[in-house]
């Protein structure tokens, strides 16, 4: 019962977080995909791990996908909005 509740909470948190990111980008007038690639990678990590848990697919493949997405998210931070404001 607890895993189902935690999965529902994660899905609700993801939907809320995505809506906040979209709203903030719209209010700031930011367009383009480069500045949101880090967020997309991190959301994909959460979705990958949730699907791996639901379908009992925890293992080397899900860990590999998670690590690759984490590295890509770290790489794409150079396009993030806060880096553009500093320079």
LUMRO-405536 format. One record per atom (N, C-alpha, C, O, CB): x, y, z. Coordinates in steps of 0.1 Angstrom, whole numbers, plus 5000, padded with zeros to 4 digits. Glycine has a CB too. Layout:
N
XYZ;...
***
This chain:
87
500849885000;500050005000;500950135000;500650224993;499150005012;502050135008;502850245009;503550274995;503550394991;503950225019;504050174988;504650204975;503650274965;504050354957;505150084968;502350234966;501350294957;501150444961;501150534952;500050224958;501150474973;500950604978;502150694974;501950804970;500750614993;503350644976;504550714972;504650734957;505150844953;505750634977;504250644949;504150664935;503250774931;503550854922;503850534928;502050774937;501050874934;501651014938;501451114931;499750844941;502251024950;502851144954;503951194944;504051314941;503451134968;504751104940;505751134930;505151194917;505651294911;506651014927;504151124912;503551174900;502851314902;503051394893;502451074895;502251334913;501651464916;502751574917;502651684911;500851464929;503851534923;504951634925;505551664911;505951774909;506051574934;505751564903;506251584889;505351674881;505851774875;506451454882;504051654882;503151734874;503151884879;503251974871;501751684875;503151894892;503252034898;504552104895;504552214891;503152024914;505652024895;506952084893;507052124878;507652234875;508051984896;506652044869;506652074855;505752204852;506252284844;506151964846;504652214858;503752324856;504452454861;504252564855;502452304863;505152444872;505852564878;506952604868;507152724866;506452534892;507752514863;508852544854;508252614841;508852704836;509652424850;507152554836;506652614824;506052754826;506252844818;505452524818;505452774838;504852904841;505953004843;505853114838;504052894854;507052964850;508153064852;508853094839;509253214837;509153004862;509053004830;509653034817;508753124809;509253214802;509852904810;507453104810;506553184802;506553324808;506453424800;505153124803;506553344821;506553474827;507853554824;507853674823;506353464842;508953474823;510253544821;510453564806;511353634802;511353454826;509553504797;509753524783;510853444777;511353484767;509953674780;511153334783;512253254778;511753154768;510753084771;512953184790;512453144757;512053054747;513252964743;514352994748;511453124734;513052864736;514152774732;514252654742;513752654753;515452844733;514852554737;514952424744;516252414752;516252334761;514852304734;517252484748;518552464755;518552494770;519252424777;519652544748;517852594774;517852634788;516952534796;517052544809;517352774789;516152444790;515352354798;515852214797;515252124803;513952364793;516952184791;517452054789;517851984802;517651864804;518652054780;518352064812;518752004825;517551964832;517451854837;519452114833;516452044832;515252004839;514651884832;514151794839;514252114838;514651874819;514051754812;514851634816;514251524818;514151784797;516151644817;516951524820;516651474835;516451354837;518451554819;516451574844;516151534858;514751474859;514451384867;516251654867;513751534851;512451474851;512451334845;511751244850;511451564843;513251314835;513351184829;513951084839;513650964838;514151184816;514851124847;515451034858;514350984867;514250874870;516551104866;513451084871;512351044880;511450944873;510950854879;511651164885;511050974861;510150894853;510750754851;510050654852;509750954840;512050754847;512750624845;512750534858;512450414857;514150644840;513050594869;513050514881;511650474886;511550364891;513750594892;510750554883;509350524887;508850404878;508250304883;508450644885;509150414865;508750304856;509450174859;508950064858;508950344842;510750184863;511550074866;511050004879;511049884880;513050104868;510550084888;509950024900;508649954897;508349844902;509750134911;507750024890;506449974886;506549844879;505749754882;505650074878;507449834869;507449714861;508549614865;508949524858;507749754846;509049634878;510049544884;511249534874;511749414872;509449414887;511749644870;512849644860;514149714866;514849774859;512449714847;514249694879;515449754886;516649674883;516649554885;515249764901;517649734878;518849664875;519849754867;519849874868;518549544867;520749684860;521849754853;521349854843;521849964841;522749654847;520249814836;519749904825;519150034831;519450144826;518749834816;518350024841;517750144847;518850234854;518750354853;516650104857;519850164860;520850244866;521750314855;522150424857;521750154875;521950244845;522750304834;522050424828;522650524825;523050204823;520750414825;519950524820;519950634830;520050754826;518450474817;519850614843;519850714853;521250784853;521250914854;519650654867;522350714852;523650774853;523850864840;524350974841;524750674854;523450804828;523550884816;522751014816;523251114812;523150794804;521551004821;520751124822;521251224832;521151344830;519251084826;521851174843;522451264853;523651334847;523851454849;522951184865;524551264839;525651324833;525251424822;525751534821;526551214826;524151394814;523651484804;523051614811;523251724806;522551414796;522351594822;521751704829;522851794835;522751914834;520951654841;523951734839;525051824844;525751894833;526152004834;526151734852;525851824821;526451884809;525652004804;526152114800;526651784798;524351994804;523452094799;523252214808;522552304805;522152034795;523852214820;523752324829;524452444824;524152564828;524252294843;525352424814;525952544808;524952624800;525252744797;527152504800;523852574796;522852644789;521752694798;520752764793;522252554778;521852674811;520752704820;520652854821;521552934818;521052644834;519452894826;519153034827;520053114836;520453224834;517653054830;520253054848;521053124858;522453154854;523053254858;521053044872;523053064845;524353094840;524353214831;525353284830;524852974833;523253234823;523253344814;523053474822;523553584817;522053324805;522453474833;522253594841;523553644847;523753764849;521153574851;524353544851;525653584858;526653644848;527253744851;526253454864;526753584836;527753634827;527253754819;527953814810;528153534817;
***
